[in-house]
Amino acid sequence: MGPAAGAALAEGAARWANPSSVHAEGRAARAALEDARGRIAAALGWGGEVVLTGGATEALGLALRSAGGVILVSAVEHSAVFGHAPDAVRVAVDGEGRIDLDALAQALARAGQAPLVALMHANNETGVVQPVAEALALVRAAGGRLLVDCAQTAGKRPLPEADMLVVAGHKLGGPPGVGALLVRDPSALATFPAGGQERGLRPGTENLPAVLAFAAALEAVDPAAWETRRALREMLEARLVAAGGIIAGAGAERLATIACIRMAGVEGMTQLMAFDLEGFAVSAGSACSSGRVKASHVLGAMGWDTRAAGEGVRVSLGPATTAGEVEAFAQAWERLAARLGPARARAAA
């Protein structure tokens, strides 16, 4: 968490009161909450409604349970989307991980009235940026609505045009456990059967300290600082490709800060443990799976077989990542690949 968010969190905790209470402290808390809501909208350049949530997963659920019709999702969406909408129609992606626009058009034609399409702005495992504008044109022509998961891009890139967007606080320097659903037409959202908070859209006492920290983080985030990591990521990828690494989505537009790299013959869990022992925190698949590591559904959707998909590891660079740290990781990767890769490959053959 960034220093601005940390300071706001501490200040909010020190003067916390229930924003739903009618006493003076509660009214002051409500004023602070609404001020933070406005600051979040302004920082994101959003002119619609901001519904505060406990994170991106909850925001996705709120949007998806308000669908009202057929739900279409790309095959590389976050697992939270599949959890909230298990019966959604999955639309194929190409070998780089971008949604197949022809397949989307065909799915929309079969969907009937008012379909809801869920699409990531950028993938959390590969960093691949989706053609959101082109998808939106197809969705609008079909009379549907577009929900875009911006957890990876909010505060780092301009928000795309959409009917609903999802933002996560911890992805941009804020605390975990807070996020927002940005919505053009809040009347289209289904109210929750219990609790009256957030205009009846979600129950539970508002987490004012986290919301204040969320607003402060958004105001402090510097998109340029994230983009400067691109040269480091490209340097790392060139080094690892030369050592036998395979980059997922290498031919697509990607975020500057995410690389998904396959070390052929070495399972993802083995890599995670080896890099952890050397002081590097990397992940295999989504980092939101309660410590479980399994073959990535994202890589599988991109055409990788089960074995290959289980050998991909995600490396994320932060705004403070240095060239020295990238060099040290590259050396660790090369040592591990030289030690384990050939032996595992021979054993598999």
C-alpha positions, 0 to 999 in steps of 0.5 A: 500500500502506498504512503498516501493510502496508508496515511488516509487509512490511519486517519480514517480509522482514528475518526471512524464512525458508522456512516449510516448513523444519524448522530453527529459522528455518523453524519460526519462519517457519511459526509467523508464517505460521499466526499471520497466517492466523488474523489474516486469518480474524479480521479478516474474521470468517471461521470456515472455512479460509483458503487463502493464494494468490498473489492473487484470480486463483489463488484463483478457479482453485483453487475452479473446478478443484474444481467437480466438476460444471457451473459457472454464472457471471454474464455480468459476472464478472471475466475470470479466471473465464472464463479458468479456466472457459471452458465455464461456463454464463453467466447473464444480467444485467439492464440494471443489471448484476445477475444475473437470478435467474429465469435463474439458477433455470432454469440451476440446474434444467438443471445436474444434480447439485452445480453450482458457481455463481460470482458477484461480490459487487460488480463491478470495473468498475461497482461494482454489488452483486449479490444474493448472499443471494437467489442463495445460496438458489437455489443451496442449493435446487438442492444446489449450492455458491456461490463469491463473488468478494469482491476489491472488498468484503473489508475494506470490507463484511461478507462474504456467506454462501457456500461459498467466497469470494475475497479480494485483498490489494492491493484493501484496502491490502495488497501485490499478489501475495497473496490467499486462498480462504476455504472452508467445506469444504477437503476439497472442493478438488482438490489440486495434482499438484506441491508440498505447500505449503498442505496440498497445494493449491498449490505453491511456497514461501510468501510470508511477507512478503506474507502478514504485510502482507496480515494487517496491511492487513486489521487496519488497513482502516477500512470507514467511510473507504471509505464516506465516498467515496460523497458525492464519487462522487455529486457527481462523477456528478451533475456529469458527467451534467449534462455528458452523461455516462452512468452504468453501473448507476446504478439499482442498489446500488453500491460507494461508490468505483467509477463507470463513466461513458460519454463518448458519441463518445469512445473509452475509450483516447482518454479514458485518454490525455487524462486521463493527460496531466492527471495522472488515472489511470483505466481502461477495462474491467478493469485486469488486461488487460496494457495492452490496452483493448477494449470491456467485456464487462460493459457488453456484458452489460448491453445496451450495444452495442459502440460504447457499451461502448468509451466507458465509463471506470472511475473509482475513489476511494480513502479519501484522495481529496479534493473538490478532486481530484474537482472537478479531474477533473470539469473535465477531463472536461467539457473533453474532452467539449466538445472531442471529443464533438460532433465524434466524434458527428457523424463517427459519424453 
